[in-house]
Each structure stands twice: as structure tokens, then as C-alpha cells.
Amino acid sequence: MNHIVLSPAARPAKGTPFGRFAAVVLKWWNQVQEERCIRATLFTLHRLNDHTLRDIGLERDRIEPVVRARNARQSRS
């Protein structure tokens, strides 16, 4: 999944009504794309068998918390 990242020069000015609206839409769009990426990862991991999951250090019931925690850490950095 691709995220849209605008350089500072390409971003609308945040002080204008259009700029504030664009910032809200861009934030929403990035959240949608992030959730799609998370869901794709969850789908892929849930399709693996238990033996393969153990090999990579995961238990089936821990897949979602691990993926979401990892994604939250990446979002902050």
C-alpha cells in the first residue's frame, strides 16, 4: 500500500479554510491506507499454519495485538 506524502512546498497552507480541510482529508486518507496495510498483514499471517507461526515466534491469538503494536511503534518514528 502506498501512502501519500506531500512535501512542505506542495502542502496547502494550514491557516486557510482549504488548507485545514486538506489537512483533515490527508490525515483521514493516511489512516485508511494504514488500516489497509494492517489488514493485509493480518490476512497474510492468519493464512499461515501454526507450525510456521511458531517458527517466527507468534501464536495465533497474538497476531493482531503484535501487528497493531508494531504498526503503532512505526507510526511514532
C-alpha positions in Angstrom: 0.0 0.0 0.0 1.2 3.5 -0.8 0.9 6.5 1.5 0.6 9.9 0.0 3.3 12.2 1.4 3.4 15.7 0.3 6.5 17.8 0.6 6.1 21.0 2.6 6.1 23.1 -0.6 3.2 21.0 -2.1 1.1 21.2 1.0 -1.7 23.8 1.2 -1.3 26.5 3.8 -2.9 25.2 7.1 -4.2 28.7 8.1 -6.7 28.8 5.2 -10.0 27.0 5.3 -9.0 24.9 2.3 -5.6 24.1 4.0 -7.4 22.9 7.1 -9.8 20.9 5.1 -7.0 19.4 3.0 -5.1 18.5 6.2 -8.1 16.7 7.6 -8.7 14.8 4.4 -5.0 13.9 4.1 -4.9 12.7 7.7 -8.0 10.5 7.1 -6.6 9.1 3.8 -3.3 8.2 5.6 -5.3 6.4 8.3 -7.3 4.5 5.8 -4.1 3.4 4.0 -2.5 2.4 7.3 -5.5 0.3 8.2 -5.5 -1.4 4.8 -1.8 -2.3 5.3 -2.6 -3.7 8.7 -5.5 -5.8 7.4 -3.3 -7.1 4.6 -0.6 -8.2 7.1 -3.2 -9.8 9.4 -4.8 -11.7 6.4 -1.3 -13.0 5.4 -0.4 -14.1 8.9 -3.7 -15.7 9.6 -3.3 -17.8 6.5 0.0 -19.4 7.9 -0.2 -22.7 9.7 0.6 -23.0 13.4 4.0 -24.5 12.8 5.1 -21.6 10.6 3.7 -19.1 13.1 5.7 -20.8 15.9 8.8 -20.6 13.7 8.5 -16.8 13.5 7.7 -16.5 17.2 3.9 -15.9 17.0 0.9 -17.6 18.5 -2.3 -17.3 16.5 -4.2 -15.4 19.2 -1.4 -12.8 19.4 -1.2 -11.9 15.7 -3.5 -8.9 15.8 -2.0 -7.3 19.0 1.5 -7.8 17.8 0.8 -6.3 14.3 -1.1 -3.3 15.7 1.6 -2.7 18.4 4.4 -2.9 15.7 2.5 -0.5 13.5 1.9 2.0 16.3 5.7 2.0 17.0 6.5 2.6 13.4 4.0 5.4 13.1 5.6 7.3 16.0 9.1 7.2 14.5 
